[in-house]
Structure formats: C-alpha cells, structure tokens
C-alpha cells in the first residue's frame, strides 16, 4: 500500500520488481487488498501481452493513513 500511496498506479511487474516478491506472494497480497476494497485493478492488453495495473482506492488510502496513525500513536506511547 505504501508504494501505491505515492504512485497513481503501477503494473504487477513494476510492483514485483520494486518489492522483490515472487509472483505468487505478490498476487496473494494484492488479492487480499482488493477483497477489502483497498485497490482498483485494471486488466488490459498491451499489444498481445496482458497488463494488470493497480491503484489505491480512496477507502484504501484512508485505511492506510489510519494504520500509520495507529502505529505512530503506539510508538509515541511507548507501548512496545
């Protein structure tokens, strides 16, 4: 989610390369985020090759920001 917060959208391959994940690992994480409504998925063909791009939804952006705020609050409280 952090990568998609600072990029309008990214392809599966760009995410895979940037995050250094396997196809299966990345697909599992992306599917979970999509099921929560945190990602928009766009599938199309570029020439004869399939191209899937991902973008954070407004709901996903809010959820991620709330998550970061909760982590920051936890750290500031010395709760670790």
PyMOL Python script that loads the backbone (N, CA, C, O; Angstrom):
from pymol import cmd

cmd.read_pdbstr("""\
ATOM      1  N   UNK A   1       0.826  -1.202   0.000  1.00  0.00           N
ATOM      2  CA  UNK A   1       0.000   0.000   0.000  1.00  0.00           C
ATOM      3  C   UNK A   1       0.861   1.254   0.000  1.00  0.00           C
ATOM      4  O   UNK A   1       0.506   2.251  -0.629  1.00  0.00           O
ATOM      5  N   UNK A   2       1.986   1.212   0.699  1.00  0.00           N
ATOM      6  CA  UNK A   2       2.813   2.425   0.754  1.00  0.00           C
ATOM      7  C   UNK A   2       3.291   2.834  -0.636  1.00  0.00           C
ATOM      8  O   UNK A   2       3.374   4.026  -0.931  1.00  0.00           O
ATOM      9  N   UNK A   3       3.606   1.866  -1.492  1.00  0.00           N
ATOM     10  CA  UNK A   3       4.047   2.186  -2.851  1.00  0.00           C
ATOM     11  C   UNK A   3       2.909   2.807  -3.644  1.00  0.00           C
ATOM     12  O   UNK A   3       3.124   3.739  -4.419  1.00  0.00           O
ATOM     13  N   UNK A   4       1.702   2.296  -3.454  1.00  0.00           N
ATOM     14  CA  UNK A   4       0.557   2.817  -4.197  1.00  0.00           C
ATOM     15  C   UNK A   4       0.045   4.142  -3.629  1.00  0.00           C
ATOM     16  O   UNK A   4      -0.721   4.841  -4.293  1.00  0.00           O
ATOM     17  N   UNK A   5       0.450   4.484  -2.437  1.00  0.00           N
ATOM     18  CA  UNK A   5       0.071   5.785  -1.871  1.00  0.00           C
ATOM     19  C   UNK A   5       0.830   6.923  -2.571  1.00  0.00           C
ATOM     20  O   UNK A   5       0.346   8.053  -2.624  1.00  0.00           O
ATOM     21  N   UNK A   6       2.005   6.624  -3.101  1.00  0.00           N
ATOM     22  CA  UNK A   6       2.824   7.676  -3.710  1.00  0.00           C
ATOM     23  C   UNK A   6       2.923   7.545  -5.227  1.00  0.00           C
ATOM     24  O   UNK A   6       3.623   8.323  -5.876  1.00  0.00           O
ATOM     25  N   UNK A   7       2.227   6.570  -5.790  1.00  0.00           N
ATOM     26  CA  UNK A   7       2.157   6.383  -7.239  1.00  0.00           C
ATOM     27  C   UNK A   7       0.697   6.268  -7.631  1.00  0.00           C
ATOM     28  O   UNK A   7      -0.083   5.592  -6.960  1.00  0.00           O
ATOM     29  N   UNK A   8       0.332   6.926  -8.716  1.00  0.00           N
ATOM     30  CA  UNK A   8      -1.069   6.881  -9.156  1.00  0.00           C
ATOM     31  C   UNK A   8      -1.503   5.445  -9.440  1.00  0.00           C
ATOM     32  O   UNK A   8      -2.590   5.027  -9.041  1.00  0.00           O
ATOM     33  N   UNK A   9      -0.654   4.701 -10.126  1.00  0.00           N
ATOM     34  CA  UNK A   9      -0.907   3.283 -10.377  1.00  0.00           C
ATOM     35  C   UNK A   9       0.402   2.639 -10.787  1.00  0.00           C
ATOM     36  O   UNK A   9       1.323   3.311 -11.252  1.00  0.00           O
ATOM     37  N   UNK A  10       0.472   1.322 -10.610  1.00  0.00           N
ATOM     38  CA  UNK A  10       1.650   0.563 -11.019  1.00  0.00           C
ATOM     39  C   UNK A  10       1.214  -0.777 -11.565  1.00  0.00           C
ATOM     40  O   UNK A  10       0.192  -1.331 -11.160  1.00  0.00           O
ATOM     41  N   UNK A  11       2.006  -1.290 -12.494  1.00  0.00           N
ATOM     42  CA  UNK A  11       1.725  -2.607 -13.050  1.00  0.00           C
ATOM     43  C   UNK A  11       2.178  -3.694 -12.084  1.00  0.00           C
ATOM     44  O   UNK A  11       2.971  -3.451 -11.174  1.00  0.00           O
ATOM     45  N   UNK A  12       1.661  -4.890 -12.301  1.00  0.00           N
ATOM     46  CA  UNK A  12       2.051  -6.031 -11.489  1.00  0.00           C
ATOM     47  C   UNK A  12       3.565  -6.221 -11.533  1.00  0.00           C
ATOM     48  O   UNK A  12       4.204  -6.411 -10.499  1.00  0.00           O
ATOM     49  N   UNK A  13       4.130  -6.167 -12.734  1.00  0.00           N
ATOM     50  CA  UNK A  13       5.573  -6.384 -12.870  1.00  0.00           C
ATOM     51  C   UNK A  13       6.388  -5.286 -12.188  1.00  0.00           C
ATOM     52  O   UNK A  13       7.429  -5.571 -11.597  1.00  0.00           O
ATOM     53  N   UNK A  14       5.935  -4.054 -12.262  1.00  0.00           N
ATOM     54  CA  UNK A  14       6.647  -2.967 -11.589  1.00  0.00           C
ATOM     55  C   UNK A  14       6.612  -3.164 -10.076  1.00  0.00           C
ATOM     56  O   UNK A  14       7.620  -2.966  -9.398  1.00  0.00           O
ATOM     57  N   UNK A  15       5.452  -3.555  -9.547  1.00  0.00           N
ATOM     58  CA  UNK A  15       5.347  -3.831  -8.111  1.00  0.00           C
ATOM     59  C   UNK A  15       6.247  -4.998  -7.720  1.00  0.00           C
ATOM     60  O   UNK A  15       6.941  -4.948  -6.705  1.00  0.00           O
ATOM     61  N   UNK A  16       6.227  -6.044  -8.535  1.00  0.00           N
ATOM     62  CA  UNK A  16       7.037  -7.230  -8.250  1.00  0.00           C
ATOM     63  C   UNK A  16       8.517  -6.873  -8.209  1.00  0.00           C
ATOM     64  O   UNK A  16       9.231  -7.289  -7.296  1.00  0.00           O
ATOM     65  N   UNK A  17       8.975  -6.115  -9.180  1.00  0.00           N
ATOM     66  CA  UNK A  17      10.381  -5.726  -9.231  1.00  0.00           C
ATOM     67  C   UNK A  17      10.751  -4.803  -8.069  1.00  0.00           C
ATOM     68  O   UNK A  17      11.786  -4.986  -7.429  1.00  0.00           O
ATOM     69  N   UNK A  18       9.917  -3.833  -7.810  1.00  0.00           N
ATOM     70  CA  UNK A  18      10.191  -2.865  -6.750  1.00  0.00           C
ATOM     71  C   UNK A  18      10.212  -3.518  -5.373  1.00  0.00           C
ATOM     72  O   UNK A  18      11.075  -3.215  -4.549  1.00  0.00           O
ATOM     73  N   UNK A  19       9.265  -4.410  -5.128  1.00  0.00           N
ATOM     74  CA  UNK A  19       9.140  -5.043  -3.814  1.00  0.00           C
ATOM     75  C   UNK A  19       9.937  -6.340  -3.687  1.00  0.00           C
ATOM     76  O   UNK A  19      10.052  -6.905  -2.599  1.00  0.00           O
ATOM     77  N   UNK A  20      10.483  -6.803  -4.806  1.00  0.00           N
ATOM     78  CA  UNK A  20      11.284  -8.024  -4.851  1.00  0.00           C
ATOM     79  C   UNK A  20      10.518  -9.217  -4.275  1.00  0.00           C
ATOM     80  O   UNK A  20      11.003  -9.926  -3.392  1.00  0.00           O
ATOM     81  N   UNK A  21       9.303  -9.415  -4.804  1.00  0.00           N
ATOM     82  CA  UNK A  21       8.452 -10.520  -4.385  1.00  0.00           C
ATOM     83  C   UNK A  21       8.268 -11.496  -5.530  1.00  0.00           C
ATOM     84  O   UNK A  21       8.462 -11.151  -6.695  1.00  0.00           O
ATOM     85  N   UNK A  22       7.893 -12.717  -5.186  1.00  0.00           N
ATOM     86  CA  UNK A  22       7.554 -13.692  -6.213  1.00  0.00           C
ATOM     87  C   UNK A  22       6.159 -13.369  -6.743  1.00  0.00           C
ATOM     88  O   UNK A  22       5.393 -12.647  -6.103  1.00  0.00           O
ATOM     89  N   UNK A  23       5.840 -13.908  -7.909  1.00  0.00           N
ATOM     90  CA  UNK A  23       4.508 -13.708  -8.494  1.00  0.00           C
ATOM     91  C   UNK A  23       3.426 -14.139  -7.517  1.00  0.00           C
ATOM     92  O   UNK A  23       2.471 -13.401  -7.275  1.00  0.00           O
ATOM     93  N   UNK A  24       3.573 -15.331  -6.958  1.00  0.00           N
ATOM     94  CA  UNK A  24       2.549 -15.880  -6.069  1.00  0.00           C
ATOM     95  C   UNK A  24       2.374 -15.070  -4.802  1.00  0.00           C
ATOM     96  O   UNK A  24       1.249 -14.823  -4.367  1.00  0.00           O
ATOM     97  N   UNK A  25       3.486 -14.654  -4.206  1.00  0.00           N
ATOM     98  CA  UNK A  25       3.420 -13.876  -2.970  1.00  0.00           C
ATOM     99  C   UNK A  25       2.736 -12.539  -3.216  1.00  0.00           C
ATOM    100  O   UNK A  25       1.852 -12.143  -2.456  1.00  0.00           O
ATOM    101  N   UNK A  26       3.143 -11.841  -4.280  1.00  0.00           N
ATOM    102  CA  UNK A  26       2.540 -10.544  -4.589  1.00  0.00           C
ATOM    103  C   UNK A  26       1.065 -10.706  -4.926  1.00  0.00           C
ATOM    104  O   UNK A  26       0.236  -9.923  -4.462  1.00  0.00           O
ATOM    105  N   UNK A  27       0.728 -11.709  -5.725  1.00  0.00           N
ATOM    106  CA  UNK A  27      -0.669 -11.927  -6.111  1.00  0.00           C
ATOM    107  C   UNK A  27      -1.552 -12.163  -4.890  1.00  0.00           C
ATOM    108  O   UNK A  27      -2.680 -11.674  -4.833  1.00  0.00           O
ATOM    109  N   UNK A  28      -1.045 -12.904  -3.924  1.00  0.00           N
ATOM    110  CA  UNK A  28      -1.804 -13.178  -2.699  1.00  0.00           C
ATOM    111  C   UNK A  28      -2.084 -11.891  -1.928  1.00  0.00           C
ATOM    112  O   UNK A  28      -3.208 -11.663  -1.481  1.00  0.00           O
ATOM    113  N   UNK A  29      -1.072 -11.060  -1.774  1.00  0.00           N
ATOM    114  CA  UNK A  29      -1.241  -9.797  -1.048  1.00  0.00           C
ATOM    115  C   UNK A  29      -2.171  -8.841  -1.795  1.00  0.00           C
ATOM    116  O   UNK A  29      -3.027  -8.197  -1.189  1.00  0.00           O
ATOM    117  N   UNK A  30      -1.997  -8.756  -3.109  1.00  0.00           N
ATOM    118  CA  UNK A  30      -2.855  -7.872  -3.901  1.00  0.00           C
ATOM    119  C   UNK A  30      -4.307  -8.333  -3.856  1.00  0.00           C
ATOM    120  O   UNK A  30      -5.216  -7.506  -3.778  1.00  0.00           O
ATOM    121  N   UNK A  31      -4.532  -9.620  -3.902  1.00  0.00           N
ATOM    122  CA  UNK A  31      -5.902 -10.163  -3.848  1.00  0.00           C
ATOM    123  C   UNK A  31      -6.559  -9.802  -2.514  1.00  0.00           C
ATOM    124  O   UNK A  31      -7.725  -9.409  -2.477  1.00  0.00           O
ATOM    125  N   UNK A  32      -5.811  -9.937  -1.429  1.00  0.00           N
ATOM    126  CA  UNK A  32      -6.355  -9.598  -0.111  1.00  0.00           C
ATOM    127  C   UNK A  32      -6.718  -8.115  -0.028  1.00  0.00           C
ATOM    128  O   UNK A  32      -7.768  -7.767   0.510  1.00  0.00           O
ATOM    129  N   UNK A  33      -5.872  -7.252  -0.549  1.00  0.00           N
ATOM    130  CA  UNK A  33      -6.154  -5.815  -0.550  1.00  0.00           C
ATOM    131  C   UNK A  33      -7.345  -5.486  -1.450  1.00  0.00           C
ATOM    132  O   UNK A  33      -8.162  -4.626  -1.121  1.00  0.00           O
ATOM    133  N   UNK A  34      -7.432  -6.172  -2.577  1.00  0.00           N
ATOM    134  CA  UNK A  34      -8.565  -5.961  -3.484  1.00  0.00           C
ATOM    135  C   UNK A  34      -9.873  -6.397  -2.824  1.00  0.00           C
ATOM    136  O   UNK A  34     -10.885  -5.707  -2.946  1.00  0.00           O
ATOM    137  N   UNK A  35      -9.863  -7.523  -2.134  1.00  0.00           N
ATOM    138  CA  UNK A  35     -11.070  -8.025  -1.471  1.00  0.00           C
ATOM    139  C   UNK A  35     -11.564  -7.069  -0.384  1.00  0.00           C
ATOM    140  O   UNK A  35     -12.760  -7.019  -0.096  1.00  0.00           O
ATOM    141  N   UNK A  36     -10.653  -6.318   0.214  1.00  0.00           N
ATOM    142  CA  UNK A  36     -11.021  -5.325   1.225  1.00  0.00           C
ATOM    143  C   UNK A  36     -11.497  -4.012   0.605  1.00  0.00           C
ATOM    144  O   UNK A  36     -11.959  -3.119   1.315  1.00  0.00           O
ATOM    145  N   UNK A  37     -11.385  -3.896  -0.708  1.00  0.00           N
ATOM    146  CA  UNK A  37     -11.788  -2.668  -1.392  1.00  0.00           C
ATOM    147  C   UNK A  37     -10.726  -1.599  -1.374  1.00  0.00           C
ATOM    148  O   UNK A  37     -11.019  -0.424  -1.595  1.00  0.00           O
ATOM    149  N   UNK A  38      -9.474  -1.997  -1.108  1.00  0.00           N
ATOM    150  CA  UNK A  38      -8.384  -1.030  -0.993  1.00  0.00           C
ATOM    151  C   UNK A  38      -7.684  -0.765  -2.325  1.00  0.00           C
ATOM    152  O   UNK A  38      -6.914   0.188  -2.440  1.00  0.00           O
ATOM    153  N   UNK A  39      -7.946  -1.602  -3.332  1.00  0.00           N
ATOM    154  CA  UNK A  39      -7.291  -1.456  -4.626  1.00  0.00           C
ATOM    155  C   UNK A  39      -8.295  -1.482  -5.766  1.00  0.00           C
ATOM    156  O   UNK A  39      -9.306  -2.182  -5.715  1.00  0.00           O
ATOM    157  N   UNK A  40      -7.992  -0.705  -6.793  1.00  0.00           N
ATOM    158  CA  UNK A  40      -8.657  -0.832  -8.094  1.00  0.00           C
ATOM    159  C   UNK A  40      -7.717  -1.631  -8.980  1.00  0.00           C
ATOM    160  O   UNK A  40      -6.509  -1.395  -8.995  1.00  0.00           O
ATOM    161  N   UNK A  41      -8.280  -2.570  -9.712  1.00  0.00           N
ATOM    162  CA  UNK A  41      -7.488  -3.409 -10.606  1.00  0.00           C
ATOM    163  C   UNK A  41      -7.976  -3.174 -12.027  1.00  0.00           C
ATOM    164  O   UNK A  41      -9.175  -3.237 -12.302  1.00  0.00           O
ATOM    165  N   UNK A  42      -7.040  -2.902 -12.923  1.00  0.00           N
ATOM    166  CA  UNK A  42      -7.391  -2.703 -14.331  1.00  0.00           C
ATOM    167  C   UNK A  42      -6.577  -3.689 -15.162  1.00  0.00           C
ATOM    168  O   UNK A  42      -5.347  -3.683 -15.138  1.00  0.00           O
ATOM    169  N   UNK A  43      -7.300  -4.539 -15.902  1.00  0.00           N
ATOM    170  CA  UNK A  43      -6.644  -5.528 -16.769  1.00  0.00           C
ATOM    171  C   UNK A  43      -6.873  -5.126 -18.214  1.00  0.00           C
ATOM    172  O   UNK A  43      -7.993  -4.814 -18.618  1.00  0.00           O
ATOM    173  N   UNK A  44      -5.795  -5.137 -18.986  1.00  0.00           N
ATOM    174  CA  UNK A  44      -5.872  -4.800 -20.394  1.00  0.00           C
ATOM    175  C   UNK A  44      -4.744  -5.512 -21.128  1.00  0.00           C
ATOM    176  O   UNK A  44      -3.879  -6.131 -20.508  1.00  0.00           O
ATOM    177  N   UNK A  45      -4.760  -5.420 -22.423  1.00  0.00           N
ATOM    178  CA  UNK A  45      -3.684  -5.979 -23.228  1.00  0.00           C
ATOM    179  C   UNK A  45      -2.873  -4.836 -23.812  1.00  0.00           C
ATOM    180  O   UNK A  45      -3.428  -3.847 -24.291  1.00  0.00           O
ATOM    181  N   UNK A  46      -1.564  -4.979 -23.766  1.00  0.00           N
ATOM    182  CA  UNK A  46      -0.649  -4.054 -24.426  1.00  0.00           C
ATOM    183  C   UNK A  46      -0.011  -4.885 -25.527  1.00  0.00           C
ATOM    184  O   UNK A  46       0.837  -5.743 -25.281  1.00  0.00           O
ATOM    185  N   UNK A  47      -0.443  -4.605 -26.739  1.00  0.00           N
ATOM    186  CA  UNK A  47      -0.068  -5.492 -27.839  1.00  0.00           C
ATOM    187  C   UNK A  47      -0.761  -6.821 -27.613  1.00  0.00           C
ATOM    188  O   UNK A  47      -1.988  -6.877 -27.540  1.00  0.00           O
ATOM    189  N   UNK A  48       0.000  -7.875 -27.503  1.00  0.00           N
ATOM    190  CA  UNK A  48      -0.567  -9.198 -27.255  1.00  0.00           C
ATOM    191  C   UNK A  48      -0.337  -9.657 -25.819  1.00  0.00           C
ATOM    192  O   UNK A  48      -0.690 -10.780 -25.461  1.00  0.00           O
ATOM    193  N   UNK A  49       0.250  -8.796 -25.001  1.00  0.00           N
ATOM    194  CA  UNK A  49       0.588  -9.185 -23.636  1.00  0.00           C
ATOM    195  C   UNK A  49      -0.419  -8.607 -22.641  1.00  0.00           C
ATOM    196  O   UNK A  49      -0.795  -7.439 -22.740  1.00  0.00           O
ATOM    197  N   UNK A  50      -0.853  -9.424 -21.685  1.00  0.00           N
ATOM    198  CA  UNK A  50      -1.738  -8.895 -20.644  1.00  0.00           C
ATOM    199  C   UNK A  50      -0.973  -7.936 -19.728  1.00  0.00           C
ATOM    200  O   UNK A  50       0.203  -8.144 -19.431  1.00  0.00           O
ATOM    201  N   UNK A  51      -1.652  -6.902 -19.296  1.00  0.00           N
ATOM    202  CA  UNK A  51      -1.055  -5.920 -18.397  1.00  0.00           C
ATOM    203  C   UNK A  51      -2.079  -5.584 -17.327  1.00  0.00           C
ATOM    204  O   UNK A  51      -3.172  -5.104 -17.629  1.00  0.00           O
ATOM    205  N   UNK A  52      -1.724  -5.834 -16.089  1.00  0.00           N
ATOM    206  CA  UNK A  52      -2.603  -5.541 -14.964  1.00  0.00           C
ATOM    207  C   UNK A  52      -1.990  -4.420 -14.149  1.00  0.00           C
ATOM    208  O   UNK A  52      -0.826  -4.490 -13.754  1.00  0.00           O
ATOM    209  N   UNK A  53      -2.787  -3.377 -13.897  1.00  0.00           N
ATOM    210  CA  UNK A  53      -2.310  -2.264 -13.085  1.00  0.00           C
ATOM    211  C   UNK A  53      -3.172  -2.144 -11.834  1.00  0.00           C
ATOM    212  O   UNK A  53      -4.343  -2.522 -11.818  1.00  0.00           O
ATOM    213  N   UNK A  54      -2.561  -1.612 -10.803  1.00  0.00           N
ATOM    214  CA  UNK A  54      -3.204  -1.473  -9.504  1.00  0.00           C
ATOM    215  C   UNK A  54      -3.099  -0.030  -9.037  1.00  0.00           C
ATOM    216  O   UNK A  54      -2.089   0.637  -9.258  1.00  0.00           O
ATOM    217  N   UNK A  55      -4.159   0.440  -8.388  1.00  0.00           N
ATOM    218  CA  UNK A  55      -4.187   1.787  -7.816  1.00  0.00           C
ATOM    219  C   UNK A  55      -4.939   1.721  -6.496  1.00  0.00           C
ATOM    220  O   UNK A  55      -5.889   0.952  -6.349  1.00  0.00           O
ATOM    221  N   UNK A  56      -4.512   2.523  -5.547  1.00  0.00           N
ATOM    222  CA  UNK A  56      -5.189   2.579  -4.254  1.00  0.00           C
ATOM    223  C   UNK A  56      -6.522   3.301  -4.408  1.00  0.00           C
ATOM    224  O   UNK A  56      -6.602   4.330  -5.079  1.00  0.00           O
ATOM    225  N   UNK A  57      -7.563   2.761  -3.789  1.00  0.00           N
ATOM    226  CA  UNK A  57      -8.868   3.424  -3.768  1.00  0.00           C
ATOM    227  C   UNK A  57      -8.860   4.468  -2.654  1.00  0.00           C
ATOM    228  O   UNK A  57      -7.947   4.498  -1.829  1.00  0.00           O
ATOM    229  N   UNK A  58      -9.869   5.310  -2.635  1.00  0.00           N
ATOM    230  CA  UNK A  58      -9.985   6.281  -1.538  1.00  0.00           C
ATOM    231  C   UNK A  58     -10.117   5.544  -0.206  1.00  0.00           C
ATOM    232  O   UNK A  58      -9.520   5.943   0.793  1.00  0.00           O
ATOM    233  N   UNK A  59     -10.902   4.468  -0.200  1.00  0.00           N
ATOM    234  CA  UNK A  59     -11.058   3.658   1.018  1.00  0.00           C
ATOM    235  C   UNK A  59      -9.707   3.089   1.463  1.00  0.00           C
ATOM    236  O   UNK A  59      -9.400   3.073   2.655  1.00  0.00           O
ATOM    237  N   UNK A  60      -8.913   2.630   0.518  1.00  0.00           N
ATOM    238  CA  UNK A  60      -7.592   2.092   0.829  1.00  0.00           C
ATOM    239  C   UNK A  60      -6.661   3.155   1.378  1.00  0.00           C
ATOM    240  O   UNK A  60      -5.894   2.894   2.305  1.00  0.00           O
ATOM    241  N   UNK A  61      -6.722   4.349   0.815  1.00  0.00           N
ATOM    242  CA  UNK A  61      -5.878   5.446   1.292  1.00  0.00           C
ATOM    243  C   UNK A  61      -6.236   5.831   2.719  1.00  0.00           C
ATOM    244  O   UNK A  61      -5.354   6.071   3.544  1.00  0.00           O
ATOM    245  N   UNK A  62      -7.517   5.889   3.003  1.00  0.00           N
ATOM    246  CA  UNK A  62      -7.966   6.218   4.361  1.00  0.00           C
ATOM    247  C   UNK A  62      -7.526   5.134   5.341  1.00  0.00           C
ATOM    248  O   UNK A  62      -7.022   5.438   6.423  1.00  0.00           O
ATOM    249  N   UNK A  63      -7.715   3.878   4.965  1.00  0.00           N
ATOM    250  CA  UNK A  63      -7.336   2.766   5.836  1.00  0.00           C
ATOM    251  C   UNK A  63      -5.835   2.765   6.095  1.00  0.00           C
ATOM    252  O   UNK A  63      -5.402   2.528   7.222  1.00  0.00           O
ATOM    253  N   UNK A  64      -5.041   3.026   5.070  1.00  0.00           N
ATOM    254  CA  UNK A  64      -3.589   3.037   5.241  1.00  0.00           C
ATOM    255  C   UNK A  64      -3.159   4.200   6.130  1.00  0.00           C
ATOM    256  O   UNK A  64      -2.302   4.032   6.997  1.00  0.00           O
ATOM    257  N   UNK A  65      -3.740   5.364   5.924  1.00  0.00           N
ATOM    258  CA  UNK A  65      -3.427   6.522   6.763  1.00  0.00           C
ATOM    259  C   UNK A  65      -3.805   6.243   8.212  1.00  0.00           C
ATOM    260  O   UNK A  65      -3.044   6.575   9.121  1.00  0.00           O
ATOM    261  N   UNK A  66      -4.960   5.643   8.438  1.00  0.00           N
ATOM    262  CA  UNK A  66      -5.368   5.280   9.798  1.00  0.00           C
ATOM    263  C   UNK A  66      -4.395   4.285  10.416  1.00  0.00           C
ATOM    264  O   UNK A  66      -4.081   4.382  11.602  1.00  0.00           O
ATOM    265  N   UNK A  67      -3.923   3.345   9.636  1.00  0.00           N
ATOM    266  CA  UNK A  67      -2.948   2.356  10.104  1.00  0.00           C
ATOM    267  C   UNK A  67      -1.650   3.046  10.522  1.00  0.00           C
ATOM    268  O   UNK A  67      -1.109   2.758  11.589  1.00  0.00           O
ATOM    269  N   UNK A  68      -1.156   3.949   9.689  1.00  0.00           N
ATOM    270  CA  UNK A  68       0.068   4.678  10.036  1.00  0.00           C
ATOM    271  C   UNK A  68      -0.120   5.511  11.297  1.00  0.00           C
ATOM    272  O   UNK A  68       0.772   5.573  12.143  1.00  0.00           O
ATOM    273  N   UNK A  69      -1.275   6.150  11.422  1.00  0.00           N
ATOM    274  CA  UNK A  69      -1.543   6.953  12.619  1.00  0.00           C
ATOM    275  C   UNK A  69      -1.581   6.091  13.868  1.00  0.00           C
ATOM    276  O   UNK A  69      -1.088   6.497  14.920  1.00  0.00           O
ATOM    277  N   UNK A  70      -2.164   4.899  13.757  1.00  0.00           N
ATOM    278  CA  UNK A  70      -2.216   3.985  14.901  1.00  0.00           C
ATOM    279  C   UNK A  70      -0.808   3.519  15.279  1.00  0.00           C
ATOM    280  O   UNK A  70      -0.491   3.426  16.465  1.00  0.00           O
ATOM    281  N   UNK A  71       0.026   3.230  14.302  1.00  0.00           N
ATOM    282  CA  UNK A  71       1.400   2.832  14.579  1.00  0.00           C
ATOM    283  C   UNK A  71       2.179   3.959  15.252  1.00  0.00           C
ATOM    284  O   UNK A  71       2.913   3.737  16.216  1.00  0.00           O
ATOM    285  N   UNK A  72       2.007   5.153  14.734  1.00  0.00           N
ATOM    286  CA  UNK A  72       2.707   6.311  15.321  1.00  0.00           C
ATOM    287  C   UNK A  72       2.253   6.539  16.760  1.00  0.00           C
ATOM    288  O   UNK A  72       3.078   6.812  17.632  1.00  0.00           O
ATOM    289  N   UNK A  73       0.974   6.431  17.012  1.00  0.00           N
ATOM    290  CA  UNK A  73       0.442   6.588  18.367  1.00  0.00           C
ATOM    291  C   UNK A  73       1.004   5.529  19.303  1.00  0.00           C
ATOM    292  O   UNK A  73       1.375   5.827  20.439  1.00  0.00           O
ATOM    293  N   UNK A  74       1.065   4.296  18.824  1.00  0.00           N
ATOM    294  CA  UNK A  74       1.611   3.188  19.602  1.00  0.00           C
ATOM    295  C   UNK A  74       3.065   3.444  19.968  1.00  0.00           C
ATOM    296  O   UNK A  74       3.470   3.229  21.110  1.00  0.00           O
ATOM    297  N   UNK A  75       3.844   3.903  19.002  1.00  0.00           N
ATOM    298  CA  UNK A  75       5.259   4.157  19.235  1.00  0.00           C
ATOM    299  C   UNK A  75       5.432   5.308  20.220  1.00  0.00           C
ATOM    300  O   UNK A  75       6.252   5.223  21.134  1.00  0.00           O
ATOM    301  N   UNK A  76       4.676   6.368  20.044  1.00  0.00           N
ATOM    302  CA  UNK A  76       4.780   7.533  20.926  1.00  0.00           C
ATOM    303  C   UNK A  76       4.381   7.200  22.346  1.00  0.00           C
ATOM    304  O   UNK A  76       4.903   7.793  23.290  1.00  0.00           O
ATOM    305  N   UNK A  77       3.463   6.260  22.515  1.00  0.00           N
ATOM    306  CA  UNK A  77       3.000   5.897  23.867  1.00  0.00           C
ATOM    307  C   UNK A  77       3.994   4.980  24.580  1.00  0.00           C
ATOM    308  O   UNK A  77       3.844   4.700  25.769  1.00  0.00           O
ATOM    309  N   UNK A  78       5.003   4.516  23.854  1.00  0.00           N
ATOM    310  CA  UNK A  78       5.956   3.593  24.447  1.00  0.00           C
ATOM    311  C   UNK A  78       5.363   2.209  24.665  1.00  0.00           C
ATOM    312  O   UNK A  78       5.819   1.457  25.527  1.00  0.00           O
ATOM    313  N   UNK A  79       4.344   1.878  23.878  1.00  0.00           N
ATOM    314  CA  UNK A  79       3.611   0.625  24.059  1.00  0.00           C
ATOM    315  C   UNK A  79       4.318  -0.592  23.534  1.00  0.00           C
ATOM    316  O   UNK A  79       3.715  -1.662  23.450  1.00  0.00           O
ATOM    317  N   UNK A  80       5.568  -0.469  23.179  1.00  0.00           N
ATOM    318  CA  UNK A  80       6.284  -1.640  22.682  1.00  0.00           C
ATOM    319  C   UNK A  80       7.123  -2.127  23.758  1.00  0.00           C
ATOM    320  O   UNK A  80       7.834  -3.117  23.586  1.00  0.00           O
TER     321      UNK A  80
END
""", "prot")
cmd.dss("prot")
cmd.show_as("cartoon", "prot")
cmd.util.cbc("prot")
cmd.orient("prot")
